[in-house]
Amino acid sequence: MENIQYHPYQPFIPKDAKVLLLGSAPPYRFCTGNANDLKNKDMDYYYGSNSNLLWEILFTAFEPEKIDSISYLRALEEDRKIKTAHQVDFLQNFLARKHIGMADILLKFSRKGSSAEDYKLTVLEYQDILRILQNNPSLKKILCTSRNRVHYWLMNYLKQPIHYDFLEIRESDSSLILKNNPRRELKIMILPSPSARSVMRYTNKKDFLQQVSQIYYQAIINEI
């Protein structure tokens, strides 16, 4: 059965954000509009699934002394609305401190069943990434959190004929040229997926976090 869903969150682009961390879309239960569908340790926000490791990766990379805060936030026993407010405020403050913006490439999509796998998604409408880039001139990089879907969908979106007058793609060095005034160049990079399935490629979760957090750290802090 095909389920048509809409992305539940607005892009978050803090002032002076340097990078845009780009994902696909949240799992099924995050897109139903019913917070009661969420699992107890889910956070109702980007990469909020209790099995997704994005926030653990980022805190391991940049603020390892606060890594236990993620477990604490997930374990809050307050009303879901109050808990979500605490979680989102904490995560957005972190993103603002590190000049990281966050969005997903899909805005409207159909999903086969209730699977969280990206390959079960069909694009119906893309997020307006070009508008995000134009409205945030400090952005220098787009960091895709997977190759097979996020990067593929991003390139498909950018190559739409309606964008020809506004941008140029240089696939030889993974660059995106915005033709607006002033002319800007952004780097497009692909990062390891933070999904729980990705851990299987490593010896254990600790090894995964150590290695992948270094990749994220270098991608985020290194200037073009």
N, C-alpha and C positions, 0 to 999 in steps of 0.2 A: 504494500500500500504506500502511495506517495503522500507525504505530508508537506504542505506549503507553509514555510515559516519565515519570519522576519527577524533580523538581528535585534537583540534586546537592548544594546548599549550604544550610546553616542561615542564617537571617537574622542579620546582624551589627548589633547595636545597642549602641554604646559607652555608658558611663556619661555621663549629662548630654547625650545626643544631642538636638539641637534640630530636626533635619529627618530625614525618612525618604525616601531616594532609592529610588523604586519602578520596577522594570522588569517585563518580561514573563516570559521564561524563556531560559536559555542555548541556543545552537545545538545541533543534533542531536548532534554529536560530543562535546559536554561531558556529555551525559546518558546515554551508553551504559554507564557504569561501567568503561570500559576506557581508562586514560590513554594507551595506545598509539594511540588514535584521534585524539588531539590533534595539531595541527600544531606544528612545532618552536618557533615563536615565540608560540604560545598560552600564556596564563597560566591555570592551572586554578582559576579563581575568577570572581566576577561580572564581566561585561563583559571577559572575558579573551581573546576572539577577537583574533587578530593584526590584524584589520581594523576592530575597534571602537575608537572614539576617546574613550570616556568618561574614561579615566584621563588622557589627554593634555589633555582639556578641564579637568579638575579641577586638575591641576598647573599648567597655564597660568594658571588663575584665582587659585590660592592660593599656590603655591610654584614660580614659574617657574624659579627657580635650580636646581630639582631635576628639571626636565622630562626631562633626558637619562637619569635613573635608570630611566624606563620602558623605553627602548630597551635599556639595560643589562640589566635584569631579563629582558626577553624573549629576549635573546641568550645567557643563561647556558647553558653546555654541560654542566652537572652532571646527575647522575641525576635523572629527572623528580620523584621524591619529595622529594629534597633541594632541587631548584630550586623546587618548589611551596611548600615550607615558607618559603624566603627571600622569595618573591614575596608570599605571603599575609601574612606578618608585616609586611613593608614597607607594603603597602596598608592593612592594618587599623590600623597605627600612624598613618598619615596620616588615616584616617577619624576615629580617636579624637581626634587633635589638632584637627580641624575640627568635631567634634561632629556628624558625619554618620552616620546609620544606613543600612543597605542591605538590601533584600529584593526579591523578585520576587512578582508577584501570583498566579502559577500554581504549584501544588504538584504536581498530576498532570494530564497532558494527552495527547492523541493528536496525532500529527504526520503529515501527508501526506508520505511519502518522507523524505528527509534534508535538506529545505530549512530554512534558518535564518530564513525569513520568518515574521513573526508571523501573517499571514493564513492560513498553513497549519496553525495550531494550533487545537485544539478543547479547551475547558475540561472537565476531568473533576473537578477539585477545586481550590478556591482556597486560597491561603495564608491562615492565620488572622490577618489584618491587625488585626482588632479586638482580639485578645488582645495583639498586639504593642503597640498603642496603650495599652491598659489597663495593661500591665506596665511601660510607660516613660512616666511622666507628664511628663517634660521635653520630649517631642516636641511641636512646634508647627506643623509643616507636613508635608504629603505632596507630594513633587515627582515627578510622573509623567514618565517619559522618552519618552513618545509619547502623542498624542491618540487615534489611531484604534484602538489596541488597549489599551494600559496604562490610560489614563483610562477608556475604555469598560468594561473588565473590572472596574476598581476600583468604579465606580459600580454596576455590576450586582451585585457582591459586597455592597456596603453596603446596597443596596435589598432584600436578601433579607428575607422576613417574620420570620425568626428573630432579626433584629437590631433590630426595631422598638422593643423595650423599652429598648434600650441606646444608641441614637443617633438623631440628627435631622440630615437633610441640608438645607442651605439653598442651593439651586442659584443663587439670585439673586446671591450674592456668593461662591460656591464655598467654602462653609464646612461643616465637619462638627462637630456638637455631640455630645460624649460626655456622657451623662446620669449617669455614675457620680459618686460623691462624692469630691472636689468636681467640679462641672460644668466641662467644658473645651471650648474651641473651637479647632479646627485649621483651617488654610487648606489648600486643595487647589489645586495649580498644575500647569500643563503646560509642560514644557521641550522644546526641540528634541531630536530623536532624535540620539544619538551614533553612529549607524550610518554606515558608509562611504558608503552611498547618499545620505545627507543632504548630503555634501560637494558633490554635483553641483549643488546650488542656489546655490553660492557660486562666486566667481571661481577660487579654488584652496584647497588645504588650509590654508595659512597664514591666509587671510582667514576661512575657516570657524572655525578655532581662536580667532582673535582676537575675532570677534563672538560666537560661542556661549559662549565662556568668560566673557564679561562678563555674559551672560544668566544663566548658572549662578551666578556670583559674587553678583549682586544678589539672586537668588532665595534663596540660602542664607544670606546675612548679614543681609538686611533683616528686622527684627522685624515681627510682625503689627501 
